[in-house]
Amino acid sequence: MSDLTKLTLSDALDGMAKGDFSSEELTKAHIDACMDGADLNAFITTTFEDAMESAKASDARRKAGTAGKLEGAPLGVKDLFCTEGVKTTAGSKILGEFTPTYESSVTANMKADGMVMLGKLNLDEFAMGSSNETSFYGPVINPWRKGENLVPGGSSGGSASAVAADLCLGATATDTGGSIRQPASFTGTVGIKPTYGRCSRWGTVAFASSLDQAGPIAKTVKDSAILLESMAGYDPKDSTSINAEVPNWAASCGQSVKGLRIGIPKEYTIDGMPAEIQTLWDEGIEMMKAAGAEIVPISLPHTKFALPAYYVVAPAEASSNLARYDGMRYGLRVDGKDLNDTYERTRTEGFGDEVRRRIMIGTYVLSAGYYDAYYLRAQKVRTRIVEDFENAWQTCDAILTPTAPSAAFAVGRKVNDPVQMYLNDIFTVTTNLAGLPGISVPAGLDKNGLPLGLQIIGRAMDEATVFKAASALEDAAGFTAKPETWWV
Amino acid sequence: MFIAPRIADKKDWITTETGDWEIIIGLEVHAQVASESKLFSGSATDYGSAPNTQVSLVDAGMPGMLPVVNEFCIEQAVKTGFGLNAKINLFSRFDRKNYFYVDLPQGYQISQFEHPIVGEGEIEILPIDGDGNVGEPVNVGIERLHLEQDAGKSVHDLSPDETYVDLNRCGVALMEIVSKPDMRSPEEASAYVEKLRGIVRALGTCDGDMEKGNLRADVNVSVRRPGGELGTRCEIKNVNSMRFIRQAINYEARRHIDILEAGGEIDQETRLFDSVKGETRTMRSKEDAHDYRYFPDPDLLPIKLEQAFVDRIKSELPEMPDVRKARFMSDYGLPEYDARILTADKVKADFYETVISSGVGGRDPKIASNWTMVELFGALNKAGVELEDSPVSADALGGLIDRILDDTISGKIAKGVFEKMFAGEGTADEIIDRDGLKQVTDMGAIEAMVDDAIANNAAQAEKAKENPKLLGFFVGQVMKASQGKANPKAVNEILRKKLGL
């Protein structure tokens, strides 16, 4: 039955609808795959027994004719989403055995649609990282291994690795500066960060509130559309949630891109970028052109300021968002000689190096005397970047760029060089700063046989066009490569 | 940052061997919004509930929880802004004020820093000295009003080595009303707080209960030579009664003067007022001051008020204390003193207007004000009972006044009746009937008592014919004989006739 794990989400849902197999069989197959794939370290917590119970209940619902959009699909959940009764760690030691009494809005939507949750997926600690090496629960290994262990990207490394290795049909992820799209690019999967406000942030552990957005990592563009349709939706419990209907995005996949104007920003060619990335990008342009799209050169002049601005705004918000992890009410507590000592010991022992680094950066840029020079200036850059895109939309409908400046790299190579690590986000942070939807689609392999992704960026609230263009790119690229299953 | 052009009244100067000093005072008043639920969560705000029974996941700072603003609180802030004659800002924003403490689960307080919901305004106060003398009116500028969350409560005295935390209050909406440094004496400061209290109570935006901490003041005090350079200020935190405000200012001003005259310098610091010892002491120095790292709260959108919303609130405002006072003087002919006392608080003013307007055809406003202020407020004060819990209702007091006005009882008898009413013995009519207190107005009976009194005091009667001052003696005799029930006016008239005065 192991071929059930090779199915796409879309095909698996069809198969269950037709009665070819049950959710129980499908779930069992994925649980077996998860157990085989334990070396990938993709999961922090598995919930196999609950998953089997859910699958049975799902089969009963299907029989009763009340199947939901994700009915019976075994999926993974990034361990940043709070799940009722299931330990939620955010990849950090500081949350200890924290087990929420509540369910995040995103996963609640998915459970209401019939999701079968296989477990909680590994991630960079508090979603801070681009390689999944900052997790307290150890690094996630990319199924695409070439001689040495490679990182799956981050922060949604567990999600990307699990989907690429067919451990689950799809997974939730989150993206603050590229944490969905860069791992998707590193693992040959599809990942979309929707428009800011599409998915409720309620019940998702916060990293940087003004940038955080949930989205799926999936095997295909259509699968990602199906998942996002379930995850998204207005939530009055999140003041930044957008009150808008969720369109039928799956229907956008496969639509013609004839006449669609695709912008190519000249500023996304950067020094030191591997030639194969440029080549892949050029190929992508040709593919879109061949599919009938019109290619338009555009300029996003403030792009070079995006990464520095991002690494001011995100840590600033994080330094405040993470203040609640103080050892007083839940999670780790390391007693000290007085209150301040307890705070210091708890947070020093509970947070890893990267999280501490960002808390310190964030604290610094918000401090009296530095606020104007850093935080305020970064916000001004943010406004300029929004304007850059506004101008671009005058002449194009979507933008095509590389997703990441490199393919997956070896575990341990960049972990001690934060600036090198931060450069991973160079093509993805702009959409977070501007709140726009962006998707990564696997478009080819590099000379080492590692997957590379291309990114399509769309107008705010226009995921439909993003899915349409991404689906055309997916068809044209015909990316079918799969990693060898060395981990079994 | 601030300028303080007004020089204090000379009577408020503090004169020492080195010369004169004046006190510069500014206040930050925290007024708890009278709302059913908290500023950013649905938790209840009931006072005195069991610890940690009014705490939502948001209040407890659980991972992934998000604030959602309570629109009712926004409306109350706008209302209060109008009460302060202040500018309503159509654009305002919530910021995070970051610091660590056990009663602050989020690790930051959501407040408004750069863009408060209410801007500059002004109110007029009437300072009253210890002898009840009313000073000249003083205008006190309002710098701003902003909304913020209250913190929880740390309880240090339940255990010798542990601190308990009650989060019931955590997240409750506060309006912080910041004055300009426009007050120059302890009396002005307490008059200002009294005035604010009257305004928020009239509006119903805060219950003004200082004992429960629902209205509390941070007092900024500095001293200078009259009209001279501003001195360094100290902030005294959380002073929660009018008397303590005056005491704290007096103590703090003296402390500053003593230091300055000894050649020292004032350290800018935050201080606590010890109401038992009547002194202030250091809470934290400037060096220990927090850097709160304010920045806009990314979990909340800016507040953009529509003009129509603001206009509607304005059109629905109740009468403000100053307007009501003017109306009490012009419509009811009350003296300034009566009008001021009665309108200082909405409950008092409402009570008074019920007294004069209930009953048939209305009641004499001045008699009603005397009975309300002197007798009822006096009795309540003595008994330590709030007007809301008065054993004598406005209608009942009106009923008593009716019996005075229709000569059923004298004013003197009425005081006795009132005491019994206050003790819960019944209505005025019930007590008058029960105790047979109805005034004797039978002229024949009074005449007989007058004749008896003259006959029994013949010598005095002869003198009285020469010296009308002795009339009082006979009035007393007759009233005594009637057990106080004879109509004093009739007694006077008949006596005068009989004695040929």
Interface residues (C-beta under 8 A of the other chain):
Chain A: F81 C82 T88 A90 L95 F98 P100 T101 Y102 S104 R201 W202 G203 T204 V205 A206 A208 S209 S210 P236 K237 D238 S239 T240 A316 E317 S319 S320 L322 A323 R324 D326 M328 R329 Y330 L339 N340 Y343 T363 L366 S367 A368 Y371 Y375
Chain B: L57 A60 G61 M62 P63 G64 M65 L66 P67 V68 V69 R96 N98 F100 V102 P105 Q106 G107 Y108 V165 D291 R293 Y294 F295 P298 D299 L300 L301
